[in-house]
Structures are given as C-alpha cells and as structure tokens.
Amino acid sequence: RVAVGIFGLAYRNLAATLPDLERHVFGVLDVALLQYDVFVHAMLVTSEPVGAPGGGAMLDAPAWVRAANGTVSTPLDPYSLVLLRPCVFEVEDQELARAAIERRQAALGKQMPDLWHDNYRSMRNYLVALHSLGRLADLVRAREASALGGLVYDAVLVLRADTVFLCPVDLPTRLPTILADEAARAAAPRHGAAPVLGRDGRRVWVRSSGSVSAGIVAVPLWGRWGGTNDRFAFGGRSAMLDVYLGREGPAWQLLADGSHKRNGEHLLRDLLKTRGVDVRHTQVVVQRFRPIGTGARDIVGMADDSLDYLRDDLAHTVTGYGGGDWG
C-alpha cells in the first residue's frame, strides 16, 4: 500500500496539472493494481502575485499579461484540493506559519542567512515548504495509528501538485526492490548497527555513529542545483517519513549553527548521506507551472544554469553523493 503525499500550495494551477497527474501518477498506480491513499497538507493562500517589474517576484509577467489581467495577482481556490481525492487533508494559514518562522528566527538570537539574496522571500518559502513536508509525515503516521486492524504503508511517494508529469511514474516497477530492501533491513542488522525503536515504535537499525540506516529514496537526476533534486521522490516508508519529509529540524539546526549551505538541494543531499539512505534514480521528468496569469509552462531544473552548479553536480556524482542505478 502506498501513501501519496502532496504539500504546499497543493491547489495551485490544478486545472492545468491535474490531467497529467491523473494519467501519469494515479492512473499508473491504478493499472498496477496498487492500493494508495492521498494525503494533502496545504498552505492557505487565496491569491498569488503574478509578477510585476521591480516587484521582486520570481517570474515577472510580460506586459501583455498584465494588461490582459488588469491585476498583479491571480486568485487561488483552496477548495479545489478536493479534486485530488485525499483521504486526509489539512489546510494551514501560510501567514501564521510565516509568523511562527519569524518568531523562531528571533529566538535564534542572530541574523538568519538570506541564502537566495532576495530579502528573505525565498528563505521564508523554503522553511514553510519544509514545515508542510513535516506535517505531511504527521498525517501519514496519524492515519496508520488510527486505522482499524493496523495499517503500515509499504512506500511513500511525494510530489508537488503544481507540476506537470511528462512520463509515467516508475514506482510500480521499483516497488519490489523497495519492499525487498525493507524486509532485509527488518530481518537482519547492517554492519556495525544495533536495533532501536523509532519514533513510531517500529524497529530501525542505528549505526555506531548514531545515524539511522533508513532504506531507499528515489529522486530525479535533473534539477540538482549542486545537491539532490528535492521536487519529487518515492521510497521506503521509514526513509521517506523520517528523512525525506523530516528536513525541517535539521535545517533549523544548521541555520542556528550558521552552517546551512546555499540551498535546499544541498541539505537533502547531505542529510540522505549522513542518515545512510540508499539513493536511487527515478526516470520521472516534470515541468513546473509558474503563476504568471496565463498558465504558461516553464521548465525548471532540466539543466543547471551556471558553471558553478554544474561543477558541483559533477563533483558530487564522482564522490558518490548522487545515488545510483537499481541494479
């Protein structure tokens, strides 16, 4: 059984993205006869900037778009998330989440780094996204705990709803490997490891270094930005819930230490490595929709846009950070 998790602005551009989600994600799981439940943690936002010159938006709208819309924002309908057919969903006010982030930042007692150099706009969005991911993990665990007769998901798939899938998700073909890996880890310890109870009461193996040996996570090869792609993933339950979705705490710790690297992809790359996750590659390719008021597609992350990032991509592939084939 698979838990499909969707986070953040889960209802953004659904009119444009839902057909391909149905075809390349939900439809693929249906054809493979896999049982799955959809979980949504959505941040409540009723409108979104479409971009204006000098406004600091990620993507400035062309003049003809602004003229046609007559506005610098586009309305969002939170109720449309029901089209994703979630078994459990939670909607949280994004402004309240940002206020909590500002209070936590103040509690650090020092200035938080502006990693994207845009007056903390991207930094706040980044931390809100990590918070949403963590709440998504909580929703999955709560569903397991409340299910009659007991329920433990075999795999977890996490995606952004504001993306268009260009090819079928390959989870069904990779699931046997994931299940075999989970069974092997439950049956016998890895070298230098000892069994302990995890946060949810399940047995996990802790290496002598204290890090959890957590299973398989599959990520795309594109859009690494010097680290590991953080826009889509699937993998074993413990690896996804405890590590992939559990990045908020490590991010804040690195910010407090002043050692957070320059983007979220770096954080994910290093966290997967230090937690002993086996990183594999998925064939999935997506396009992200940007809110410029017309639903125009914008390919993001298909190629790194600077020699600096490209050099980092090559370096971490050579040094073994990048993951590997399924064998």
C-alpha positions in Angstrom: 0.0 0.0 0.0 1.3 3.4 -1.0 0.9 6.8 0.7 0.9 9.6 -1.9 1.8 13.0 -0.3 1.1 16.4 -1.7 2.3 19.6 0.1 2.5 23.3 0.0 0.2 25.2 -2.4 -1.4 21.9 -3.3 -4.2 23.6 -5.3 -2.0 25.9 -7.4 -2.8 25.5 -11.2 -4.7 22.2 -10.7 -6.7 23.0 -13.8 -3.5 22.7 -15.8 -1.7 19.9 -13.9 -4.4 17.5 -12.8 -4.9 15.7 -16.1 -1.3 14.7 -16.2 -1.3 13.8 -12.5 -4.3 11.5 -13.2 -2.6 10.0 -16.2 1.0 9.6 -15.1 0.6 9.1 -11.3 -2.8 8.0 -10.2 -3.6 6.1 -13.4 -0.2 4.3 -13.3 -0.9 3.1 -9.7 -4.4 2.0 -10.7 -3.2 0.0 -13.6 -0.6 -1.7 -11.4 -3.4 -2.6 -9.0 -1.6 -0.8 -6.1 -3.7 0.4 -3.2 -2.9 4.0 -2.4 -4.1 6.8 -0.2 -3.7 10.5 -1.0 -2.6 12.9 1.8 -2.6 16.7 1.4 -1.1 19.3 3.6 -2.0 22.7 2.0 -0.9 26.2 2.9 -3.9 28.6 2.8 -3.3 31.4 0.2 -6.2 32.9 -1.6 -4.1 34.9 -4.2 -0.6 34.9 -5.6 1.5 37.5 -7.3 1.8 37.1 -11.0 4.9 39.3 -11.2 5.4 43.0 -11.9 8.5 44.9 -12.8 10.6 45.6 -9.8 8.2 43.8 -7.6 10.6 41.0 -6.6 8.5 38.2 -7.9 10.3 35.1 -9.1 9.0 35.5 -12.6 7.9 38.9 -14.0 4.8 38.7 -16.1 5.0 40.1 -19.6 3.3 43.5 -20.3 0.6 41.9 -22.4 -0.3 39.5 -19.5 -0.5 42.4 -17.0 -2.7 44.4 -19.5 -5.0 41.4 -20.0 -5.3 40.6 -16.3 -5.5 44.1 -15.0 -4.1 42.9 -11.7 -0.8 41.9 -10.2 -2.2 38.8 -8.6 -4.1 35.7 -9.6 -6.8 34.1 -7.4 -6.4 30.7 -5.9 -9.2 28.4 -4.8 -8.2 26.2 -1.8 -11.3 24.2 -2.1 -10.1 22.7 -5.4 -7.8 20.4 -3.5 -10.7 18.0 -3.2 -10.1 17.2 -6.8 -7.0 15.3 -5.6 -9.4 13.0 -3.6 -7.4 13.0 -0.4 -8.3 10.5 2.4 -6.8 13.0 4.8 -6.0 16.7 4.3 -5.0 19.7 6.4 -5.2 23.3 5.5 -2.9 25.8 7.4 -2.8 29.5 7.1 0.5 30.4 5.4 0.7 33.8 7.1 0.5 32.1 10.5 3.2 29.7 9.5 5.4 32.5 8.4 4.8 34.3 11.7 5.9 31.2 13.5 9.1 31.1 11.4 9.8 34.8 12.3 9.4 34.1 16.0 11.7 31.1 15.7 14.2 33.2 13.8 14.1 35.8 16.5 14.7 33.1 19.1 18.0 32.2 17.4 19.4 35.5 18.6 21.2 36.2 15.4 20.5 37.1 11.8 19.5 34.2 9.7 21.3 34.0 6.3 19.5 35.2 3.2 20.5 32.2 1.1 18.7 33.3 -2.0 19.6 37.0 -1.6 16.1 38.2 -2.2 15.3 39.9 1.1 14.3 36.5 2.7 11.4 35.9 0.3 12.7 32.5 -0.8 14.0 31.7 2.6 10.6 32.0 4.2 9.0 30.0 1.3 11.7 27.3 1.8 11.0 27.0 5.5 7.3 27.0 5.0 7.7 24.1 2.5 9.8 22.1 5.0 7.2 22.7 7.6 4.5 21.4 5.2 6.5 18.3 4.5 6.8 17.6 8.2 3.1 17.9 8.7 2.5 15.6 5.8 4.6 12.9 7.6 2.5 13.5 10.7 -0.7 13.0 8.7 0.5 9.7 7.3 1.6 8.4 10.8 -1.7 9.5 12.3 -3.6 7.6 9.6 -1.6 4.5 10.3 -2.2 4.8 14.1 -6.0 5.3 13.7 -6.7 2.6 11.1 -8.7 -0.3 12.4 -6.8 -3.5 12.3 -3.5 -1.7 11.9 -2.0 -0.1 8.8 1.6 0.4 7.8 2.4 1.8 4.3 4.9 0.0 2.3 6.1 3.0 0.3 5.6 6.8 0.2 5.5 9.0 -2.9 5.8 12.8 -2.5 5.1 15.3 -5.3 4.2 18.9 -5.9 0.7 19.5 -7.4 1.9 22.5 -9.4 3.9 20.2 -11.7 3.1 18.5 -15.0 4.3 14.9 -15.3 5.8 14.3 -18.7 6.1 10.5 -18.3 4.7 7.7 -16.1 5.9 7.4 -12.5 8.1 4.3 -12.2 7.2 3.4 -8.6 5.3 0.2 -9.6 8.4 -1.3 -11.3 10.7 -0.2 -8.5 8.4 -1.3 -5.6 9.6 -4.9 -5.5 13.2 -3.7 -4.9 12.0 -1.3 -2.2 9.9 -4.0 -0.4 12.9 -6.4 -0.6 15.1 -3.8 0.9 12.7 -3.0 3.7 12.3 -6.7 4.5 16.0 -7.3 4.6 16.6 -4.3 6.9 13.9 -5.6 9.3 15.2 -9.1 9.3 18.9 -8.5 9.9 21.1 -5.6 11.1 23.5 -3.9 8.8 27.2 -4.0 9.7 28.0 -2.1 12.9 24.3 -1.5 13.7 22.1 -2.2 16.6 18.2 -2.3 16.8 16.3 0.5 18.5 12.7 1.6 18.4 12.0 4.5 16.1 9.6 7.5 16.8 6.6 5.4 15.6 7.5 2.3 17.5 8.9 0.4 14.6 12.4 -1.2 14.8 15.2 0.6 13.0 18.9 0.0 12.8 21.2 2.6 14.3 24.9 2.5 13.2 27.7 3.0 15.7 27.9 6.7 14.5 24.3 7.1 15.7 22.7 7.7 12.3 19.6 5.7 11.2 20.1 3.3 8.3 16.9 4.2 6.6 16.3 2.4 3.3 15.8 3.6 -0.3 14.8 7.0 -1.7 14.5 7.5 -5.5 15.0 11.1 -6.8 15.3 12.5 -10.3 18.8 13.2 -11.9 17.8 16.6 -13.2 17.4 19.8 -11.2 20.0 19.0 -8.5 21.5 22.6 -8.3 24.7 21.1 -6.8 22.8 18.8 -4.5 19.9 16.3 -4.8 16.6 17.1 -6.6 14.0 17.9 -3.9 10.9 18.3 -6.1 9.8 14.7 -6.3 10.7 11.4 -4.6 9.5 8.0 -3.7 10.9 5.3 -1.5 10.6 3.0 1.5 8.3 4.2 4.4 11.0 4.9 7.0 13.4 6.6 4.6 10.6 8.9 3.3 8.9 9.7 6.6 11.9 10.0 8.8 14.4 11.5 6.5 13.0 13.0 3.3 10.0 14.5 5.0 11.9 15.2 8.2 14.1 18.1 7.0 12.7 20.9 9.0 14.5 20.1 12.2 18.0 19.6 10.5 17.5 22.8 8.5 16.9 24.9 11.6 19.8 23.3 13.4 22.1 24.2 10.5 20.7 27.7 10.5 21.4 28.0 14.2 24.9 26.8 13.7 25.5 29.1 10.7 26.4 26.1 8.6 23.4 25.7 6.2 24.6 25.5 2.7 23.3 27.6 -0.1 20.0 25.8 -1.0 17.6 23.0 -0.1 19.1 20.6 -2.6 22.4 20.7 -0.6 20.6 20.0 2.6 18.8 17.0 1.1 21.9 15.6 -0.4 23.9 15.8 2.8 21.0 14.5 5.0 20.4 11.4 2.8 24.1 10.6 3.0 24.5 11.1 6.8 21.4 9.1 7.5 22.6 6.2 5.5 19.8 6.3 2.9 20.4 4.4 -0.4 19.7 7.0 -3.1 18.4 5.7 -6.4 17.4 7.5 -9.6 13.9 7.8 -11.0 13.0 8.3 -14.6 10.4 10.9 -13.8 10.5 14.3 -15.5 8.2 17.1 -14.7 7.5 20.8 -15.6 6.6 23.3 -13.0 3.9 25.9 -13.7 4.7 29.4 -12.7 1.9 31.8 -11.7 2.2 34.4 -14.4 -1.5 34.6 -15.0 -1.7 32.5 -18.2 -0.8 29.0 -17.1 2.2 29.1 -19.4 4.7 26.3 -18.8 8.1 26.9 -17.6 10.7 24.1 -17.5 12.6 24.3 -14.2 15.7 22.4 -13.3 16.1 20.5 -16.6 19.7 21.9 -16.8 21.8 23.7 -14.3 22.2 27.3 -15.2 25.7 28.1 -14.1 29.2 26.6 -14.3 29.4 26.7 -10.5 26.3 24.5 -10.1 27.4 22.2 -12.9 30.8 21.7 -11.3 29.1 20.8 -8.0 26.9 18.3 -9.8 29.9 16.6 -11.4 31.8 16.6 -8.1 29.1 15.0 -6.0 28.4 12.4 -8.7 32.1 11.4 -8.7 32.3 11.3 -4.9 29.3 9.1 -4.6 26.7 11.6 -3.3 24.5 11.3 -6.3 23.0 7.8 -5.8 22.9 5.0 -8.3 21.1 2.6 -10.5 18.7 -0.1 -9.4 20.9 -2.9 -10.3 
